[in-house]
């Protein structure tokens, strides 16, 4: 009498055996095309146009930018900040319907125009620091980078692209308790 096998012969290397054919959904593009047609048929032409815009080549980039008219292109600008501040900034940006990159770009433009000087930021303990990545146009970053030495001499403390970005986001999005002192604007 032969001994009974300890496992079924279809049991391969400890993995669960296949359970038969799997249903494959239609490609997303087909479903979105159908949705656009149904929306247009029901008289929702604006919504249908939005779906068709996403379907167009490169349309997915429209989904990355949260505020209209702002491209998500740009170079990454890593900002080392407090974890709670990062979470607050992201929540405020979502509340106002803007991207943090567009807020930072506005701040960089204000500095270049001489309309605003960044206040000094409070330091945070190393244990609470995280990196917040925002995307800002590389040429704009470079122009601001060339002005940081001049700004440092004017305000009397070290000014960097990161400190400008953080201070502007804090001020524009209404976050309290991050800056040490305000600097009068250079209007």
One Martini backbone bead per residue (centre of mass of N, CA, C, O) as a GRO file, in nm:
protein
  187
    1UNK     BB    1   0.095   0.038   0.024
    2UNK     BB    2   0.058   0.355  -0.038
    3UNK     BB    3   0.124   0.661   0.042
    4UNK     BB    4  -0.018   0.945   0.111
    5UNK     BB    5  -0.031   1.246   0.025
    6UNK     BB    6   0.019   1.562   0.191
    7UNK     BB    7  -0.045   1.697  -0.089
    8UNK     BB    8  -0.162   1.827  -0.347
    9UNK     BB    9  -0.050   1.837  -0.677
   10UNK     BB   10  -0.148   2.156  -0.722
   11UNK     BB   11   0.046   2.238  -0.500
   12UNK     BB   12   0.259   2.525  -0.532
   13UNK     BB   13   0.488   2.634  -0.325
   14UNK     BB   14   0.249   2.740  -0.115
   15UNK     BB   15   0.036   2.817  -0.311
   16UNK     BB   16  -0.248   2.902  -0.429
   17UNK     BB   17  -0.465   2.790  -0.628
   18UNK     BB   18  -0.622   2.845  -0.893
   19UNK     BB   19  -0.971   2.989  -0.967
   20UNK     BB   20  -0.967   3.058  -1.256
   21UNK     BB   21  -1.112   3.274  -1.435
   22UNK     BB   22  -1.061   3.617  -1.495
   23UNK     BB   23  -1.196   3.915  -1.486
   24UNK     BB   24  -1.175   4.161  -1.739
   25UNK     BB   25  -1.161   4.474  -1.778
   26UNK     BB   26  -1.199   4.734  -1.936
   27UNK     BB   27  -1.055   4.981  -2.047
   28UNK     BB   28  -1.047   5.298  -1.934
   29UNK     BB   29  -1.087   5.449  -2.201
   30UNK     BB   30  -1.360   5.318  -2.272
   31UNK     BB   31  -1.515   5.410  -2.019
   32UNK     BB   32  -1.471   5.717  -2.061
   33UNK     BB   33  -1.603   5.736  -2.337
   34UNK     BB   34  -1.880   5.641  -2.243
   35UNK     BB   35  -1.921   5.861  -2.028
   36UNK     BB   36  -1.909   6.102  -2.221
   37UNK     BB   37  -2.152   6.015  -2.394
   38UNK     BB   38  -2.363   6.012  -2.162
   39UNK     BB   39  -2.329   6.304  -2.076
   40UNK     BB   40  -2.403   6.431  -2.348
   41UNK     BB   41  -2.685   6.293  -2.372
   42UNK     BB   42  -2.780   6.438  -2.084
   43UNK     BB   43  -2.654   6.750  -2.108
   44UNK     BB   44  -2.332   6.729  -2.002
   45UNK     BB   45  -2.102   6.898  -2.166
   46UNK     BB   46  -1.885   6.986  -1.962
   47UNK     BB   47  -1.823   6.705  -1.844
   48UNK     BB   48  -1.751   6.574  -2.115
   49UNK     BB   49  -1.512   6.763  -2.179
   50UNK     BB   50  -1.341   6.680  -1.937
   51UNK     BB   51  -1.312   6.382  -2.007
   52UNK     BB   52  -1.187   6.432  -2.291
   53UNK     BB   53  -0.936   6.584  -2.188
   54UNK     BB   54  -0.819   6.336  -2.038
   55UNK     BB   55  -0.808   6.152  -2.302
   56UNK     BB   56  -0.608   6.309  -2.412
   57UNK     BB   57  -0.307   6.370  -2.489
   58UNK     BB   58  -0.184   6.445  -2.171
   59UNK     BB   59  -0.444   6.472  -1.976
   60UNK     BB   60  -0.332   6.373  -1.698
   61UNK     BB   61  -0.196   6.649  -1.615
   62UNK     BB   62  -0.463   6.785  -1.519
   63UNK     BB   63  -0.477   6.614  -1.247
   64UNK     BB   64  -0.224   6.738  -1.096
   65UNK     BB   65  -0.359   7.012  -1.117
   66UNK     BB   66  -0.575   7.196  -0.904
   67UNK     BB   67  -0.532   7.462  -1.053
   68UNK     BB   68  -0.620   7.654  -1.290
   69UNK     BB   69  -0.358   7.717  -1.523
   70UNK     BB   70  -0.164   7.503  -1.386
   71UNK     BB   71   0.124   7.361  -1.409
   72UNK     BB   72   0.316   7.068  -1.301
   73UNK     BB   73   0.560   7.170  -1.390
   74UNK     BB   74   0.889   7.106  -1.272
   75UNK     BB   75   1.100   7.132  -1.000
   76UNK     BB   76   1.212   6.999  -0.732
   77UNK     BB   77   1.143   7.122  -0.388
   78UNK     BB   78   1.291   7.062  -0.097
   79UNK     BB   79   1.130   7.071   0.233
   80UNK     BB   80   1.232   7.118   0.563
   81UNK     BB   81   0.984   7.022   0.804
   82UNK     BB   82   0.736   7.005   1.004
   83UNK     BB   83   0.495   6.772   1.026
   84UNK     BB   84   0.253   6.954   1.108
   85UNK     BB   85   0.300   7.168   0.892
   86UNK     BB   86   0.265   6.991   0.647
   87UNK     BB   87  -0.027   6.903   0.709
   88UNK     BB   88  -0.144   7.191   0.717
   89UNK     BB   89  -0.066   7.284   0.432
   90UNK     BB   90  -0.219   7.064   0.278
   91UNK     BB   91  -0.498   7.128   0.392
   92UNK     BB   92  -0.512   7.427   0.301
   93UNK     BB   93  -0.475   7.378   0.000
   94UNK     BB   94  -0.730   7.205  -0.026
   95UNK     BB   95  -0.929   7.421   0.079
   96UNK     BB   96  -0.836   7.637  -0.158
   97UNK     BB   97  -0.752   7.485  -0.432
   98UNK     BB   98  -0.431   7.444  -0.425
   99UNK     BB   99  -0.100   7.441  -0.492
  100UNK     BB  100   0.205   7.459  -0.350
  101UNK     BB  101   0.362   7.541  -0.606
  102UNK     BB  102   0.192   7.799  -0.669
  103UNK     BB  103   0.250   7.944  -0.406
  104UNK     BB  104   0.558   7.954  -0.433
  105UNK     BB  105   0.566   8.107  -0.701
  106UNK     BB  106   0.437   8.363  -0.590
  107UNK     BB  107   0.662   8.420  -0.383
  108UNK     BB  108   0.896   8.443  -0.581
  109UNK     BB  109   0.773   8.681  -0.740
  110UNK     BB  110   0.761   8.877  -0.498
  111UNK     BB  111   1.064   8.885  -0.445
  112UNK     BB  112   1.156   8.977  -0.732
  113UNK     BB  113   0.968   9.247  -0.709
  114UNK     BB  114   1.000   9.360  -0.400
  115UNK     BB  115   0.722   9.293  -0.213
  116UNK     BB  116   0.890   9.069  -0.038
  117UNK     BB  117   1.002   8.950   0.284
  118UNK     BB  118   1.125   8.712   0.476
  119UNK     BB  119   1.080   8.571   0.759
  120UNK     BB  120   1.177   8.433   1.036
  121UNK     BB  121   1.228   8.107   1.135
  122UNK     BB  122   1.160   7.856   1.323
  123UNK     BB  123   1.291   7.605   1.486
  124UNK     BB  124   1.315   7.248   1.463
  125UNK     BB  125   1.318   6.947   1.562
  126UNK     BB  126   1.466   6.673   1.421
  127UNK     BB  127   1.237   6.459   1.491
  128UNK     BB  128   1.002   6.641   1.320
  129UNK     BB  129   1.129   6.608   1.044
  130UNK     BB  130   1.038   6.667   0.701
  131UNK     BB  131   0.958   6.620   0.355
  132UNK     BB  132   0.859   6.869   0.120
  133UNK     BB  133   0.732   6.847  -0.207
  134UNK     BB  134   0.779   7.083  -0.469
  135UNK     BB  135   0.674   7.235  -0.780
  136UNK     BB  136   0.909   7.438  -0.963
  137UNK     BB  137   1.035   7.639  -1.168
  138UNK     BB  138   1.364   7.643  -1.248
  139UNK     BB  139   1.408   7.941  -1.332
  140UNK     BB  140   1.281   8.059  -1.078
  141UNK     BB  141   1.471   7.929  -0.875
  142UNK     BB  142   1.731   8.058  -0.987
  143UNK     BB  143   1.653   8.357  -0.950
  144UNK     BB  144   1.620   8.336  -0.642
  145UNK     BB  145   1.900   8.218  -0.574
  146UNK     BB  146   2.050   8.491  -0.662
  147UNK     BB  147   1.896   8.664  -0.414
  148UNK     BB  148   1.978   8.547  -0.128
  149UNK     BB  149   2.228   8.712  -0.054
  150UNK     BB  150   2.095   8.989  -0.054
  151UNK     BB  151   1.873   8.920   0.154
  152UNK     BB  152   2.058   8.846   0.388
  153UNK     BB  153   2.180   9.135   0.414
  154UNK     BB  154   1.910   9.292   0.458
  155UNK     BB  155   1.782   9.112   0.713
  156UNK     BB  156   2.017   8.940   0.895
  157UNK     BB  157   1.951   8.652   0.772
  158UNK     BB  158   1.911   8.350   0.650
  159UNK     BB  159   1.839   8.302   0.299
  160UNK     BB  160   1.630   8.077   0.119
  161UNK     BB  161   1.435   7.908  -0.082
  162UNK     BB  162   1.300   7.754   0.149
  163UNK     BB  163   1.232   7.995   0.336
  164UNK     BB  164   1.055   8.137   0.134
  165UNK     BB  165   0.848   7.913   0.082
  166UNK     BB  166   0.752   7.870   0.373
  167UNK     BB  167   0.674   8.162   0.450
  168UNK     BB  168   0.465   8.204   0.225
  169UNK     BB  169   0.275   7.969   0.287
  170UNK     BB  170   0.209   8.055   0.575
  171UNK     BB  171   0.092   8.335   0.502
  172UNK     BB  172  -0.117   8.258   0.272
  173UNK     BB  173  -0.257   8.009   0.455
  174UNK     BB  174  -0.273   8.089   0.770
  175UNK     BB  175  -0.022   8.014   0.956
  176UNK     BB  176   0.066   7.986   1.287
  177UNK     BB  177   0.380   7.996   1.467
  178UNK     BB  178   0.653   8.001   1.261
  179UNK     BB  179   0.742   8.282   1.307
  180UNK     BB  180   0.935   8.526   1.468
  181UNK     BB  181   0.931   8.762   1.244
  182UNK     BB  182   0.855   9.051   1.083
  183UNK     BB  183   0.895   9.195   0.764
  184UNK     BB  184   0.898   9.459   0.594
  185UNK     BB  185   0.795   9.562   0.315
  186UNK     BB  186   0.936   9.666  -0.018
  187UNK     BB  187   0.728   9.894  -0.145
   0.00000   0.00000   0.00000
